[in-house]
Amino acid sequence: MLRIPKSFVSMIMTALLLASLTAIASAEDEQYVEKTFTYTCTVKVLGINLNFPLPLTVKGYGPISVEPSDQITLTNASATAAVPSNIVSILDGLLSWDYTEGTVTKFVIESENLDDTIDVAELAIPNTKVPKDGSDLIFTVPEVGGISVGPFTAGTSGVVTLSAGELSAEFEKGSDKGLDVKLTADCEPPEDNTIVEITIN
């Protein structure tokens, strides 16, 4: 019968305990972030410019605090957009789309401390049914799971502020029905566009 030295068992138990404590500490130093911003968007449809507000909810996880010069990444990040029902009705009347899909071609995340910007595009807009009942058209990118945004570098002191920047997206019909055109929506963030503030210890 194989005998395992007690010292070896003790080493293994100590290692598992340290790993567990590290995981708990990491979880405690992480925060869930969820912010909704109302962008101002313009889309050109058959020569007509349509201006509309676009609520966008950004979700993800990030550190509560970091050490100087640490790397910062938002994890499991996603964004949910809600195209207003009145714009959906106009597009439906002009284009007769039953479904739409497309690509987020630009979505800038800005960092203030050591200033930096990251464009997280390109992200697929999933095939989404165009509501016919007066509802908003709602979609999430990515459709399943989330993405990592970063890394951003912390400075030597103060606070790292991550903010939502410019957004652009292209839409096309997602089924055989309707006009075969491509729409480009260009959107500007609101003045209050802070996603999260992270303290530098």
Backbone bond lengths (Angstrom), bond angles and torsions (degrees), N, CA, C in turn:
res aa  C-N    CA-C-N  psi(-1)  N-CA   C-N-CA  omega(-1)  CA-C   N-CA-C  phi
1 M - - - 1.465 - - 1.535 109.44 -
2 L 1.365 115.11 132.53 1.450 120.12 -178.16 1.526 109.78 -75.74
3 R 1.312 115.88 125.99 1.456 120.73 177.81 1.535 109.00 -102.73
4 I 1.329 116.33 127.15 1.461 121.68 178.81 1.512 108.30 -98.13
5 P 1.318 118.27 122.34 1.462 120.89 -178.30 1.524 111.35 -57.28
6 K 1.334 114.60 141.08 1.462 119.28 179.58 1.522 111.64 -60.56
7 S 1.327 117.08 -33.18 1.465 120.57 -179.85 1.530 110.77 -63.64
8 F 1.355 115.67 -37.15 1.471 119.96 179.17 1.523 110.24 -67.77
9 V 1.342 116.29 -43.60 1.463 120.69 177.82 1.525 109.92 -60.62
10 S 1.310 116.88 -41.46 1.453 121.57 179.61 1.526 111.42 -62.84
11 M 1.355 116.41 -39.56 1.464 120.68 178.46 1.524 110.72 -63.59
12 I 1.336 115.83 -42.61 1.464 120.59 -179.23 1.525 110.07 -64.12
13 M 1.323 117.05 -45.40 1.465 121.17 -179.45 1.531 110.93 -63.08
14 T 1.320 116.43 -39.19 1.464 120.57 178.78 1.529 110.55 -64.34
15 A 1.340 116.12 -42.80 1.464 120.74 -179.80 1.522 110.93 -63.44
16 L 1.348 116.39 -42.49 1.468 120.08 178.88 1.520 111.19 -64.58
17 L 1.332 116.64 -39.67 1.458 120.74 179.35 1.524 110.82 -64.42
18 L 1.332 117.08 -44.22 1.460 120.76 178.80 1.523 111.49 -63.02
19 A 1.334 116.18 -40.79 1.468 120.02 178.36 1.523 110.51 -62.69
20 S 1.335 115.43 -41.46 1.465 120.26 179.34 1.518 110.97 -63.94
21 L 1.334 116.86 -44.56 1.461 121.08 179.87 1.520 111.04 -64.73
22 T 1.333 117.44 -37.25 1.464 121.46 177.98 1.522 110.49 -64.22
23 A 1.337 115.91 -42.95 1.467 120.42 179.02 1.517 111.30 -63.04
24 I 1.338 116.15 -41.16 1.468 120.32 178.64 1.526 110.17 -64.96
25 A 1.331 116.70 -42.66 1.464 120.51 -179.91 1.521 110.64 -63.48
26 S 1.352 116.57 -40.91 1.458 120.61 179.64 1.515 110.29 -63.30
27 A 1.345 116.30 -42.55 1.466 120.11 -179.00 1.521 110.63 -64.93
28 E 1.359 116.37 -38.27 1.460 119.84 -179.23 1.519 111.80 -69.38
29 D 1.333 118.17 -25.79 1.459 122.15 -178.12 1.531 111.03 -91.75
30 E 1.328 117.09 6.84 1.457 121.16 -178.94 1.522 109.48 -110.58
31 Q 1.321 116.43 145.15 1.457 120.86 179.18 1.518 110.75 -126.16
32 Y 1.336 114.29 146.03 1.463 120.69 173.82 1.518 107.94 -86.94
33 V 1.312 115.82 132.74 1.456 121.56 -177.60 1.521 109.16 -118.16
34 E 1.318 117.09 132.16 1.463 122.38 173.73 1.524 108.61 -146.02
35 K 1.326 116.27 114.46 1.453 121.73 -178.64 1.530 109.43 -132.98
36 T 1.337 115.85 141.48 1.461 121.19 176.19 1.522 109.58 -112.89
37 F 1.315 115.97 127.80 1.456 122.96 178.76 1.527 108.57 -119.12
38 T 1.334 116.50 147.46 1.455 120.11 174.95 1.522 108.72 -106.68
39 Y 1.320 115.31 104.74 1.453 122.16 178.01 1.533 110.26 -78.10
40 T 1.328 116.20 158.19 1.459 122.58 171.81 1.521 107.63 -108.42
41 C 1.330 116.33 118.21 1.461 121.06 -171.43 1.532 112.28 -118.63
42 T 1.322 114.91 153.84 1.459 122.65 173.15 1.518 108.28 -131.72
43 V 1.336 116.17 132.86 1.458 121.08 175.66 1.524 107.90 -134.00
44 K 1.333 116.32 137.79 1.462 121.47 179.70 1.518 109.16 -102.25
45 V 1.338 115.64 121.81 1.464 121.63 -176.84 1.521 108.97 -125.00
46 L 1.329 117.28 113.02 1.467 122.61 178.73 1.530 111.39 50.26
47 G 1.326 115.68 43.33 1.455 121.62 178.51 1.514 114.93 84.00
48 I 1.329 118.05 -0.61 1.455 122.47 -178.96 1.530 109.26 -104.94
49 N 1.337 116.85 128.33 1.466 121.22 176.26 1.527 110.02 -89.04
50 L 1.306 115.93 123.15 1.457 121.46 176.58 1.521 108.81 -112.08
51 N 1.328 116.52 127.76 1.463 121.87 176.27 1.519 108.68 -108.99
52 F 1.322 116.65 136.28 1.461 119.20 -176.78 1.529 111.42 -156.81
53 P 1.326 116.76 152.50 1.462 120.74 173.60 1.531 109.64 -80.02
54 L 1.310 116.07 144.14 1.468 120.79 179.12 1.524 109.94 -128.76
55 P 1.338 118.39 102.10 1.466 119.60 173.19 1.536 109.98 -66.15
56 L 1.322 115.56 130.55 1.464 121.76 -179.69 1.519 108.25 -131.67
57 T 1.335 116.08 121.74 1.466 121.28 179.72 1.519 109.41 -105.03
58 V 1.325 115.78 119.91 1.464 122.79 -179.41 1.527 108.21 -103.41
59 K 1.334 115.82 131.46 1.464 121.63 179.75 1.523 109.62 -128.37
60 G 1.325 115.50 153.39 1.456 119.56 175.82 1.516 111.17 169.80
61 Y 1.319 115.82 -172.79 1.459 122.76 179.16 1.526 109.11 -127.66
62 G 1.326 115.16 140.87 1.456 120.16 177.90 1.511 110.47 -150.67
63 P 1.329 117.41 168.88 1.469 120.08 -179.37 1.520 111.79 -71.63
64 I 1.319 116.07 150.71 1.455 121.49 173.35 1.528 109.91 -76.29
65 S 1.329 115.64 -39.84 1.459 121.21 179.46 1.525 108.83 -148.63
66 V 1.336 115.10 160.76 1.470 121.22 179.80 1.519 108.84 -140.77
67 E 1.315 115.02 166.34 1.449 121.14 173.43 1.533 109.42 -88.70
68 P 1.327 118.41 159.61 1.466 120.27 177.32 1.529 112.17 -53.03
69 S 1.324 115.29 136.02 1.472 124.18 177.23 1.526 113.67 71.15
70 D 1.345 117.89 7.12 1.461 120.20 176.46 1.525 110.95 -65.55
71 Q 1.335 114.49 156.50 1.453 121.34 173.97 1.539 109.01 -90.45
72 I 1.341 115.91 135.77 1.461 121.56 -176.96 1.527 109.40 -118.51
73 T 1.334 115.18 129.30 1.462 120.59 177.54 1.516 109.91 -134.60
74 L 1.324 116.77 131.64 1.460 121.28 169.54 1.522 107.43 -82.32
75 T 1.313 117.07 130.52 1.459 120.62 -177.11 1.523 110.81 -114.70
76 N 1.335 114.32 158.27 1.468 121.90 179.17 1.534 110.77 49.91
77 A 1.331 115.69 41.96 1.459 121.31 -175.62 1.533 111.19 -87.01
78 S 1.334 115.35 144.83 1.462 121.55 176.84 1.522 109.07 -151.34
79 A 1.330 115.84 166.29 1.463 120.38 178.50 1.523 108.96 -139.09
80 T 1.327 116.12 134.85 1.464 122.00 178.89 1.523 109.13 -115.93
81 A 1.338 116.06 124.57 1.463 122.33 -178.92 1.519 109.99 -108.90
82 A 1.337 115.23 149.74 1.463 120.86 178.37 1.534 108.85 -130.96
83 V 1.336 116.35 99.82 1.466 120.78 177.51 1.527 107.56 -73.10
84 P 1.358 117.89 125.28 1.473 120.20 -173.73 1.524 112.89 -60.13
85 S 1.328 114.56 148.54 1.467 121.51 -174.90 1.521 112.88 -59.78
86 N 1.355 118.32 -35.25 1.466 118.78 -179.27 1.523 111.74 -67.33
87 I 1.328 117.28 -34.46 1.463 120.76 176.19 1.519 110.11 -71.40
88 V 1.335 116.65 -38.76 1.466 120.80 176.82 1.529 110.14 -58.88
89 S 1.334 116.99 -42.77 1.461 121.26 -178.93 1.528 111.09 -64.21
90 I 1.349 116.92 -41.20 1.461 121.12 178.39 1.525 110.50 -63.69
91 L 1.335 115.84 -47.50 1.465 120.02 -179.98 1.521 111.04 -62.78
92 D 1.320 116.38 -39.11 1.460 120.49 179.27 1.526 109.88 -63.38
93 G 1.339 116.63 -43.24 1.455 119.80 179.91 1.513 113.20 -66.15
94 L 1.338 117.06 -35.87 1.461 120.75 -177.80 1.523 113.12 -83.18
95 L 1.330 116.33 -34.60 1.468 120.14 -170.61 1.523 114.60 -110.71
96 S 1.338 117.27 -23.95 1.470 122.51 -178.97 1.524 112.82 58.84
97 W 1.328 116.74 37.34 1.460 119.88 176.79 1.528 109.93 -80.05
98 D 1.321 116.09 136.57 1.464 120.94 169.85 1.521 110.94 -88.82
99 Y 1.332 115.38 -33.75 1.466 122.38 179.50 1.517 108.74 -136.44
100 T 1.317 115.44 155.27 1.456 120.10 174.45 1.527 109.17 -137.42
101 E 1.320 115.63 155.76 1.454 122.81 175.50 1.519 107.70 -151.58
102 G 1.313 117.76 175.73 1.455 118.16 -179.48 1.505 112.95 169.69
103 T 1.340 114.46 -151.45 1.456 120.98 -175.00 1.522 109.97 -145.98
104 V 1.321 116.24 133.70 1.466 120.29 166.76 1.521 106.03 -78.97
105 T 1.325 116.58 109.19 1.462 121.26 -173.95 1.524 113.01 -89.86
106 K 1.342 115.99 -15.03 1.465 119.92 178.72 1.520 109.10 -155.17
107 F 1.311 116.88 128.09 1.468 121.83 171.54 1.521 106.80 -151.15
108 V 1.316 114.62 103.41 1.454 121.26 -172.51 1.529 110.49 -92.98
109 I 1.324 116.18 131.84 1.459 123.28 170.43 1.524 107.01 -110.96
110 E 1.324 115.93 126.69 1.460 121.58 -175.54 1.527 110.79 -108.17
111 S 1.327 115.80 142.57 1.461 121.96 177.06 1.516 109.02 -117.10
112 E 1.355 115.53 131.13 1.456 121.24 176.24 1.521 108.93 -115.16
113 N 1.284 117.17 119.89 1.455 130.18 174.82 1.506 104.44 161.30
114 L 1.329 116.97 -78.39 1.463 120.62 155.96 1.529 104.17 -97.31
115 D 1.337 117.08 100.92 1.465 121.28 -169.73 1.521 111.82 -57.57
116 D 1.333 114.58 133.22 1.463 120.68 -179.85 1.524 107.98 -158.71
117 T 1.319 116.82 156.85 1.464 121.95 174.62 1.520 109.09 -134.96
118 I 1.325 115.31 144.42 1.458 121.58 175.45 1.523 108.19 -130.62
119 D 1.325 116.16 129.22 1.463 121.55 175.26 1.522 107.23 -96.10
120 V 1.340 117.27 114.14 1.461 120.67 -173.89 1.530 112.47 -84.27
121 A 1.341 118.11 -6.58 1.458 120.73 178.90 1.541 108.57 -65.87
122 E 1.348 119.88 154.36 1.448 123.44 17.31 1.519 110.02 -105.27
123 L 1.350 114.86 139.44 1.452 121.42 -179.11 1.524 109.05 -124.95
124 A 1.325 116.08 134.17 1.461 120.39 -178.03 1.524 111.03 -75.44
125 I 1.337 115.84 131.53 1.463 121.47 170.22 1.521 106.71 -87.01
126 P 1.325 118.63 119.51 1.466 120.47 -173.71 1.530 112.18 -66.57
127 N 1.328 114.97 155.95 1.463 120.51 175.18 1.525 108.87 -60.36
128 T 1.335 115.76 117.73 1.460 121.76 -170.63 1.521 110.53 -128.27
129 K 1.315 116.79 133.87 1.467 121.62 179.01 1.525 109.74 -68.97
130 V 1.324 116.15 132.52 1.463 121.27 176.87 1.528 108.64 -80.40
131 P 1.336 118.01 118.02 1.475 120.16 -176.95 1.532 111.63 -62.30
132 K 1.306 115.67 140.40 1.470 121.76 176.68 1.526 111.05 -112.25
133 D 1.333 117.20 6.16 1.467 121.09 -173.64 1.526 112.62 -112.23
134 G 1.345 116.63 16.50 1.453 118.91 179.56 1.511 114.48 84.87
135 S 1.327 117.29 13.95 1.464 121.16 179.41 1.529 110.85 -89.56
136 D 1.338 115.40 161.19 1.459 120.22 171.89 1.531 109.69 -68.42
137 L 1.330 115.32 153.39 1.464 120.23 173.37 1.525 107.09 -93.77
138 I 1.323 116.77 114.17 1.463 122.05 -172.81 1.527 110.09 -115.88
139 F 1.329 115.27 131.89 1.466 119.80 176.73 1.523 109.11 -146.18
140 T 1.341 114.79 155.99 1.461 121.56 -179.44 1.519 109.82 -123.26
141 V 1.331 116.11 137.31 1.465 121.55 173.50 1.533 108.94 -123.71
142 P 1.338 117.49 133.76 1.467 124.97 -13.40 1.525 110.36 -65.69
143 E 1.327 115.84 158.76 1.465 120.47 -175.65 1.523 111.71 -63.48
144 V 1.329 116.73 -37.56 1.463 122.24 -179.53 1.527 108.69 -128.08
145 G 1.338 116.26 136.86 1.460 120.18 177.40 1.514 111.88 75.05
146 G 1.319 115.89 -151.61 1.458 120.79 -178.94 1.510 110.36 -152.48
147 I 1.320 115.54 176.37 1.460 121.25 179.33 1.521 109.29 -120.05
148 S 1.316 116.14 164.94 1.458 122.22 172.99 1.525 109.01 -98.26
149 V 1.323 116.31 132.51 1.462 121.38 -179.01 1.527 107.87 -117.11
150 G 1.314 115.89 115.15 1.454 120.55 -178.46 1.521 109.96 144.98
151 P 1.337 117.23 -167.07 1.470 124.81 4.64 1.529 112.93 -87.79
152 F 1.329 114.35 149.16 1.455 122.69 168.07 1.526 107.02 -105.16
153 T 1.319 116.65 152.07 1.460 120.34 -178.90 1.524 110.66 -106.26
154 A 1.327 115.57 130.61 1.461 120.53 176.41 1.518 110.06 -76.22
155 G 1.325 115.46 150.47 1.459 119.80 174.87 1.514 111.26 -82.46
156 T 1.320 116.08 -156.16 1.466 119.96 -176.25 1.525 112.46 -90.15
157 S 1.326 117.69 -19.84 1.464 120.18 -179.22 1.518 109.90 -162.96
158 G 1.351 115.49 170.69 1.460 120.23 175.96 1.509 113.18 94.07
159 V 1.328 115.60 -140.52 1.462 122.66 -175.85 1.521 109.21 -133.82
160 V 1.323 115.83 138.10 1.464 121.21 171.96 1.525 107.54 -94.53
161 T 1.325 116.75 121.28 1.464 122.28 178.92 1.517 109.29 -108.13
162 L 1.334 116.20 121.36 1.458 121.35 175.19 1.527 108.16 -102.59
163 S 1.339 116.42 130.57 1.453 121.71 -174.12 1.526 111.18 -130.89
164 A 1.337 115.16 155.30 1.460 121.85 177.39 1.527 109.14 -86.01
165 G 1.340 115.95 130.07 1.459 121.23 -178.17 1.513 112.64 -111.11
166 E 1.321 116.57 -151.88 1.460 122.77 -175.29 1.526 111.88 -61.38
167 L 1.324 114.11 150.05 1.463 121.61 -177.01 1.523 109.39 -138.05
168 S 1.326 116.29 134.00 1.464 121.63 173.86 1.524 108.93 -137.16
169 A 1.334 115.24 147.27 1.462 119.79 -179.97 1.526 110.23 -147.49
170 E 1.323 115.47 148.84 1.459 121.96 175.46 1.522 109.14 -113.83
171 F 1.334 116.03 136.53 1.457 122.27 -179.76 1.528 109.82 -123.59
172 E 1.322 115.81 145.82 1.450 122.07 173.41 1.519 108.61 -145.11
173 K 1.310 116.41 170.55 1.459 117.99 -178.59 1.524 109.66 -69.04
174 G 1.335 115.22 145.25 1.456 120.42 -175.89 1.519 113.34 -107.56
175 S 1.352 116.11 11.52 1.469 121.06 175.77 1.518 107.29 -151.84
176 D 1.330 117.02 -176.47 1.466 120.61 -177.20 1.523 112.94 -70.76
177 K 1.330 117.00 -23.93 1.457 120.07 -173.66 1.527 111.95 -80.52
178 G 1.354 115.75 140.52 1.454 120.81 172.81 1.512 113.92 105.66
179 L 1.335 114.68 171.92 1.461 120.69 179.89 1.523 110.33 -69.37
180 D 1.327 115.22 139.49 1.457 121.35 -179.06 1.522 109.36 -90.81
181 V 1.342 115.98 78.32 1.459 121.92 178.31 1.516 108.76 -129.38
182 K 1.318 114.62 163.77 1.466 120.00 177.58 1.525 108.45 -117.14
183 L 1.334 116.09 133.86 1.456 122.14 179.31 1.520 109.75 -109.36
184 T 1.338 115.45 139.94 1.456 120.58 175.21 1.513 109.49 -117.91
185 A 1.315 116.40 123.84 1.467 122.15 177.59 1.528 108.36 -108.26
186 D 1.324 115.54 126.15 1.467 121.96 176.44 1.519 108.57 -112.50
187 C 1.342 116.22 128.19 1.466 120.85 -170.66 1.527 111.63 -129.63
188 E 1.335 114.96 139.94 1.460 122.24 177.00 1.528 109.46 -109.03
189 P 1.341 117.58 139.86 1.473 120.25 -179.08 1.526 110.85 -75.23
190 P 1.331 117.09 162.41 1.463 120.29 174.14 1.520 110.67 -72.85
191 E 1.322 115.92 170.81 1.468 120.36 179.18 1.524 110.67 -63.87
192 D 1.317 117.28 -41.25 1.471 121.48 176.62 1.523 107.36 -89.99
193 N 1.323 116.09 94.71 1.467 120.60 -173.32 1.526 112.93 -124.03
194 T 1.342 117.05 22.83 1.466 120.99 -178.20 1.523 111.43 -73.45
195 I 1.324 116.29 125.69 1.464 121.48 175.15 1.532 110.37 -85.19
196 V 1.330 116.36 -49.37 1.466 119.74 -177.80 1.525 108.96 -159.46
197 E 1.325 115.24 150.26 1.460 122.23 172.69 1.524 108.95 -116.05
198 I 1.327 116.23 131.26 1.460 121.97 -174.85 1.526 109.03 -122.39
199 T 1.325 116.08 123.10 1.457 121.22 -176.28 1.527 110.81 -77.59
200 I 1.332 115.64 138.25 1.467 121.16 172.74 1.530 107.57 -95.41
201 N 1.332 116.82 119.44 1.467 121.34 -176.09 1.534 111.36 -71.57
